[in-house]
Amino acid sequence: MCMQSHERNVATLAVPRIGRVAATDDPLEPYQVIDADGAVAAPAASFLRELLAASRAPLTLRSYAMDLLRWWRFLAAVDVRWEQATPVEGRDFSLWIRQASKPRAGRERGGGPVAAAGVSSADGRRRPQSRREGLAGGLPGQVNPVTGKPSPGRGYAPRTVNHSETVLRTFYDFHREAGSGPMVNPFPLDRARRGGRSHAHHNPMDPWPREREGRYRSAVAQRPPRAIPDEMFGLLFAALSSHRDRALVAFWISTGARASELLGACRGDADPGQQLITVVRKGSRAAQQLPASPDAFVWLRLYQQEMHGRIPAGRRQPLWWTLRQPLTALSYHAAHRMFERANALLGTNWTLHDLRHSAAHRMARDPALPLADVQWILGHGHLTTTQIYLNPSVEEAVAGLRAHHARQARAGNDPVPPAPGYDPRSLDVLFGRRP
């Protein structure tokens, strides 16, 4: 039996790290949530299958599966079955996840190796080793002195908390419609939403506010996109150790493609003659040709010459491979570790997604490049998303404010003209100034 809500102390709750998310070779079931008994969690499987039928990408299913696994572990800790969960459990889960620490890479307690093939870590990411994390990003949550970016904290980010809340509410809505779940959703909507349509009396002349649906959502700070300064990008590029890495970074910074989009390219997708590379967009899953810089294709040719005879030939073969045996297609996690090694040499904590921000910022600040073209290149669904890159970067804002302080200091040193009737030479004597 579960404890009463007033007796449950989520601060001391021991949530077991049981179960896992497993990748499969089945295209109709790319990811599975495995429970503590080693069996597939059937309620999660039917929900993920519904998402797949709704054209959700496999990586989206993986992200949803991670949220479900976290909920499954919490229910095991409070001894409540998934179909018996109430808003009390939803509230306590929201309290627990805000103060819980993310599982670390390596071996989970009571589990096994989480880096095995087909098995992901509990929070969906393979975290770097603590020593390397200290070199590149500093202590968890600490602001990097070079980049000004905070390192990932030990706990779950507010966006992760909100994502879990949304996924779990959608999960229970699905099973309530199917008649297999509880009648009351453990993750209810905000009280302000009940009894009426969202934005029913919205003024069409006013901008649309951000939607706040869940009752237990966290406040998320709106930070401007962080672009890598040009001088720092030059140092970062020089820290790369192979032609493959230089080609990847050159494509990312010149096309603005997402990391996963470029890593999914095949050999036939690169067209050096037209200086185009084809990627599959993350959201729409549509193939799109993107123009890249000539330098990117130069580094690509050097990389391909280096790998000639070592990797299979064919237009549908992966474009990016690992450099060490056994040679396999380069994964996102391997590319992330490559970027971490370059960060460690400079003491920075830039991410692969910062390259996309940097490319977008460069394009949007070019007056000769229409913003609509930038929107198409970046694959944004709305022009308002692209417009955020018109704002000055953090570095530009800081430099502008420093220049303002310098102008104010110079203005303070200039002598103030005397009032009418006063002899300036008398004032110089009075205040000890040189005439």
C-alpha positions as a printed Julia matrix, in Angstrom:
435×3 Matrix{Float64}:
   0.0    0.0     0.0
   1.21   3.5    -0.74
   1.8    6.07    1.95
  -0.6    8.95    2.49
   0.35  12.15    0.74
   1.18  13.99    3.96
   3.47  11.13    5.05
   5.46  10.87    1.82
   8.81  12.6     2.1
  10.03  12.97   -1.48
  13.32  14.52   -0.3
  14.42  11.21    1.22
  12.61   8.95   -1.25
  14.93   6.25   -2.63
  13.97   5.73   -6.26
  15.5    2.47   -7.55
  17.29   2.58  -10.89
  15.49  -0.43  -12.26
  14.52  -1.14  -15.82
  15.94   0.44  -18.95
  15.12   1.69  -22.41
  16.24  -0.73  -25.1
  16.71  -0.08  -28.81
  15.52  -2.75  -31.24
  15.9   -3.5   -34.92
  12.12  -3.49  -35.4
  11.06  -0.35  -37.33
   7.54  -0.69  -35.85
   8.92  -0.73  -32.32
  12.29   1.05  -32.35
  12.44   1.49  -28.54
  11.04  -0.47  -25.62
  10.61   0.31  -21.94
  11.86  -2.69  -19.96
  10.52  -3.01  -16.42
  12.24  -4.37  -13.31
  11.34  -7.96  -14.22
  12.99  -7.69  -17.64
   9.67  -7.67  -19.49
   8.4   -5.07  -21.93
   6.06  -2.58  -20.24
   2.91  -3.14  -22.29
   1.22   0.2   -21.43
   4.3    2.1   -22.57
   4.62  -0.06  -25.71
   1.06   0.7   -26.86
   1.59   4.41  -26.24
   4.85   4.5   -28.2
   3.21   2.62  -31.04
   0.49   5.27  -31.16
   3.16   7.97  -31.4
   4.88   6.11  -34.21
   1.59   5.91  -36.11
   1.28   9.69  -35.66
   4.56  10.12  -37.61
   6.75  10.85  -34.59
  10.47  10.39  -35.24
  12.27   7.43  -33.59
  14.39   9.79  -31.5
  11.19  11.38  -30.22
  10.0    7.94  -29.13
  13.28   7.42  -27.33
  12.85  10.69  -25.45
   9.29   9.77  -24.46
  10.44   6.32  -23.36
  12.99   7.91  -21.02
  10.26   9.93  -19.34
   8.1    6.84  -18.95
  11.0    4.89  -17.46
  11.58   7.64  -14.9
   7.87   7.52  -13.96
   7.95   3.72  -13.72
  10.85   3.93  -11.29
   9.09   6.52   -9.16
   5.94   4.39   -8.95
   8.06   1.44   -7.86
   9.51   3.57   -5.06
   6.07   4.62   -3.77
   4.57   1.15   -4.39
   1.75   2.31   -6.68
   0.68   0.62   -9.9
   0.6    2.82  -12.98
  -3.18   2.47  -13.45
  -3.8    3.36   -9.79
  -1.83   6.62   -9.82
  -3.69   9.75   -8.71
  -2.92  13.48   -8.85
  -1.21  12.98   -5.49
   1.42  10.83   -7.18
   1.66  13.32  -10.02
   2.26  16.15   -7.58
   4.83  14.18   -5.56
   6.63  13.12   -8.73
   6.86  16.77   -9.78
   8.3   17.64   -6.36
  10.74  14.73   -6.45
  12.15  15.33   -9.94
  12.97  18.96   -9.13
  15.34  17.93   -6.35
  16.56  14.56   -7.67
  20.03  14.03   -9.11
  20.45  12.7   -12.61
  21.94   9.19  -12.91
  25.59   9.19  -13.84
  27.19   7.35  -16.7
  29.0    4.09  -16.27
  27.2    1.57  -14.12
  23.9    2.25  -12.49
  23.28   1.09   -8.97
  21.7   -2.27   -8.95
  21.79  -2.44  -12.7
  24.5   -3.15  -15.2
  26.48  -1.4   -17.85
  24.3    1.26  -19.39
  26.63   1.81  -22.31
  25.97  -1.61  -23.81
  24.67  -1.84  -27.34
  20.99  -1.04  -27.54
  20.8    0.27  -23.98
  20.63   3.92  -23.01
  21.33   5.63  -19.73
  18.52   6.53  -17.38
  18.26  10.18  -18.36
  18.68   9.6   -22.09
  22.26  10.92  -22.32
  25.67   9.46  -21.81
  27.26  11.92  -19.44
  30.99  12.64  -19.68
  33.42  11.43  -17.1
  33.78  13.71  -14.09
  37.43  14.57  -14.84
  36.68  15.54  -18.42
  33.58  17.37  -17.3
  35.73  19.41  -14.93
  38.16  20.28  -17.72
  35.58  21.35  -20.25
  32.66  22.67  -18.28
  33.7   23.16  -14.65
  31.64  22.06  -11.7
  27.98  21.23  -12.32
  25.94  24.39  -12.56
  29.02  26.64  -12.54
  29.36  29.38  -15.16
  32.28  28.77  -17.5
  34.69  31.76  -17.31
  35.51  31.57  -21.03
  32.1   31.04  -22.62
  29.84  32.51  -19.93
  27.6   29.44  -20.21
  26.6   27.47  -17.1
  27.57  23.81  -17.07
  24.76  21.25  -16.76
  23.69  20.9   -13.15
  23.4   17.71  -11.14
  19.63  17.86  -11.24
  17.08  17.82  -14.03
  16.69  21.04  -16.0
  13.31  22.82  -15.92
  12.77  21.97  -19.58
  13.27  18.28  -18.77
  10.79  18.55  -15.9
   8.2   20.16  -18.16
   8.82  17.62  -20.9
   8.2   14.78  -18.46
   4.99  16.39  -17.23
   3.68  16.81  -20.77
   4.61  13.28  -21.84
   3.03  11.66  -18.81
  -0.19  13.66  -19.12
  -0.4   12.64  -22.8
   0.3    9.03  -21.8
  -2.61   8.97  -19.35
  -4.92  10.8   -21.77
  -4.23   8.06  -24.32
  -5.03   5.25  -21.89
  -8.12   7.03  -20.55
  -9.52   7.22  -24.08
  -8.65   3.55  -24.6
 -10.35   2.59  -21.33
  -7.19   1.05  -19.9
  -6.11   3.8   -17.5
  -7.5    5.75  -14.56
 -10.44   8.1   -15.06
  -8.56  11.01  -13.46
  -5.27  12.02  -15.05
  -2.45  12.14  -12.45
  -1.08  15.2   -14.28
  -4.06  17.57  -14.6
  -4.24  20.81  -16.49
  -3.72  24.16  -14.87
  -6.79  25.29  -12.96
  -6.96  28.42  -15.11
  -7.58  26.21  -18.16
 -10.5   24.26  -16.73
 -13.97  25.16  -17.91
 -12.96  27.13  -20.99
 -10.97  27.18  -24.18
  -7.41  28.44  -24.08
  -7.13  32.08  -25.27
 -10.89  32.25  -25.87
 -10.88  36.06  -25.5
  -7.48  36.73  -27.06
  -7.05  40.13  -28.71
  -5.85  39.46  -32.27
  -3.74  42.64  -32.11
  -1.71  41.3   -29.18
   1.07  38.67  -29.44
   0.19  35.15  -28.42
   1.41  34.29  -24.91
   3.31  31.12  -24.21
   1.0   28.22  -23.45
   0.93  27.01  -19.86
  -1.14  23.87  -19.66
   0.17  21.6   -16.93
  -0.52  22.37  -13.28
   2.98  21.28  -12.22
   5.08  22.97  -14.89
   8.31  24.72  -13.93
   9.26  28.24  -14.9
  11.86  28.26  -17.68
  14.27  31.15  -18.08
  14.31  32.52  -21.61
  17.97  32.78  -22.54
  19.18  34.2   -25.85
  20.85  31.72  -28.24
  24.55  31.53  -27.5
  26.72  32.02  -30.59
  30.42  31.17  -30.59
  32.5   34.32  -31.22
  34.59  34.23  -34.38
  37.94  34.38  -32.56
  36.89  31.58  -30.21
  35.61  29.5   -33.12
  39.06  29.78  -34.74
  40.68  28.37  -31.6
  38.07  25.64  -31.37
  38.58  24.63  -35.0
  42.35  24.5   -34.48
  41.85  22.13  -31.53
  40.19  19.49  -33.74
  42.43  16.52  -34.35
  41.27  14.96  -37.64
  40.05  15.85  -41.12
  36.71  14.2   -40.33
  36.15  16.45  -37.32
  37.15  19.55  -39.28
  34.78  18.61  -42.11
  31.91  18.04  -39.67
  32.39  21.36  -37.89
  32.82  23.2   -41.19
  29.51  21.8   -42.44
  27.71  22.58  -39.18
  28.91  26.18  -39.05
  28.19  26.88  -42.74
  24.83  25.12  -43.17
  23.22  25.55  -39.74
  22.07  21.93  -39.88
  21.29  20.14  -36.64
  23.93  17.71  -35.44
  21.72  14.65  -35.95
  20.67  15.82  -39.43
  24.24  16.04  -40.71
  25.3   12.8   -39.04
  22.5   10.96  -40.86
  23.79  11.94  -44.31
  24.92   9.31  -46.81
  27.81   9.49  -49.25
  25.47  10.27  -52.13
  24.02  13.24  -50.24
  27.21  15.29  -50.68
  27.43  17.1   -54.03
  30.84  18.83  -54.25
  30.14  20.12  -57.76
  27.13  22.14  -56.64
  28.5   22.56  -53.1
  25.28  21.14  -51.68
  24.62  18.52  -49.02
  21.24  16.86  -48.48
  19.92  16.31  -44.96
  16.67  14.89  -43.61
  14.93  17.46  -41.46
  14.29  16.51  -37.86
  10.67  17.65  -37.72
   9.17  17.16  -41.17
  11.47  14.25  -42.15
  11.73  15.9   -45.56
  14.99  15.83  -47.54
  16.46  19.28  -48.1
  19.58  20.45  -49.91
  21.71  22.94  -48.02
  24.54  25.03  -49.49
  27.84  24.62  -47.65
  31.1   26.54  -47.73
  33.9   25.49  -50.1
  36.16  24.82  -47.09
  33.73  22.2   -45.83
  34.04  20.2   -49.06
  37.82  20.55  -49.01
  37.98  18.99  -45.53
  35.46  16.35  -46.64
  37.66  15.36  -49.58
  40.72  15.08  -47.34
  38.73  12.9   -44.92
  37.42  10.66  -47.71
  40.91  10.23  -49.15
  42.14   9.27  -45.7
  39.38   6.64  -45.35
  39.66   5.32  -48.93
  39.62   1.52  -48.95
  38.78   1.29  -45.24
  35.02   1.85  -45.44
  32.4    0.37  -47.81
  31.74   2.19  -51.06
  28.26   3.09  -52.21
  26.03   6.1   -52.38
  23.74   4.83  -49.61
  26.59   4.11  -47.22
  27.0    6.48  -44.23
  29.06   9.58  -44.91
  30.61   9.74  -41.43
  32.47   6.85  -39.78
  34.46   6.23  -36.66
  38.23   6.45  -37.07
  39.11   3.46  -34.91
  38.35  -0.22  -35.24
  35.72  -1.52  -35.46
  34.69   1.02  -38.09
  31.0    1.88  -37.67
  28.75   4.76  -38.58
  29.49   7.79  -36.41
  26.81   8.25  -33.76
  25.71  11.46  -32.09
  27.3   10.44  -28.81
  30.66   9.78  -30.5
  30.52  13.18  -32.22
  29.63  14.78  -28.89
  32.68  13.24  -27.25
  34.84  14.5   -30.11
  33.61  18.03  -29.43
  34.19  17.56  -25.7
  37.84  16.75  -26.31
  38.28  20.01  -28.21
  36.48  21.86  -25.4
  38.77  20.3   -22.81
  41.85  21.76  -24.51
  40.38  25.28  -24.36
  38.55  25.05  -21.04
  35.22  25.8   -22.76
  31.81  24.14  -22.71
  30.41  24.82  -26.17
  27.95  22.25  -27.52
  27.22  20.93  -30.99
  23.96  22.87  -31.01
  25.9   26.09  -30.4
  27.32  25.62  -33.89
  23.78  25.85  -35.27
  23.16  28.99  -33.2
  26.41  30.48  -34.47
  25.54  29.76  -38.1
  22.06  31.21  -37.66
  23.44  34.33  -36.01
  25.94  34.9   -38.83
  23.25  34.48  -41.5
  20.65  36.65  -39.78
  23.12  39.49  -39.2
  24.09  39.61  -42.9
  22.06  42.49  -44.41
  22.43  41.01  -47.9
  20.74  37.72  -46.89
  16.94  37.96  -46.57
  15.53  36.63  -43.33
  13.08  34.44  -45.23
  16.05  32.66  -46.84
  17.59  32.12  -43.41
  14.28  30.63  -42.22
  14.28  28.16  -45.11
  17.92  27.17  -44.56
  17.41  26.58  -40.85
  14.14  24.71  -41.4
  12.12  26.89  -39.02
   8.36  26.54  -39.25
   7.74  30.16  -38.27
   9.59  33.35  -39.11
   9.33  34.48  -35.48
  11.71  31.68  -34.53
  14.32  33.0   -36.95
  13.86  36.59  -35.79
  15.47  35.87  -32.4
  18.83  35.79  -34.19
  18.4   39.42  -35.21
  18.94  40.38  -31.59
  22.53  41.1   -30.56
  24.47  38.21  -29.1
  25.59  38.21  -25.5
  29.12  39.12  -26.54
  27.88  42.0   -28.71
  25.68  43.33  -25.91
  28.56  43.16  -23.42
  30.92  44.91  -25.85
  28.34  47.61  -26.53
  27.82  48.28  -22.82
  31.57  48.48  -22.22
  31.84  51.03  -25.02
  29.01  52.98  -23.38
  30.88  53.06  -20.06
  34.02  54.24  -21.84
  32.11  57.07  -23.52
  30.59  58.08  -20.2
  34.03  58.15  -18.58
  35.43  60.36  -21.36
  32.45  62.69  -21.1
  33.03  63.04  -17.35
  36.61  64.19  -17.88
  35.65  66.99  -20.26
  35.4   70.41  -18.5
  31.91  71.81  -18.14
  31.62  75.25  -19.75
  31.16  78.0   -17.14
  27.93  79.88  -16.73
  27.64  83.29  -18.47
  29.53  86.03  -16.66
  32.31  83.83  -15.22
  35.9   84.08  -16.43
  37.19  80.59  -17.33
  40.7   81.54  -16.2
  39.42  82.37  -12.72
  37.75  78.98  -12.48
  40.98  77.24  -13.53
  42.79  78.95  -10.65
  39.97  78.15   -8.24
  39.85  74.44   -9.06
  43.6   74.0    -9.64
  43.21  73.23  -13.34
  45.77  74.06  -15.97
  44.64  76.9   -18.24
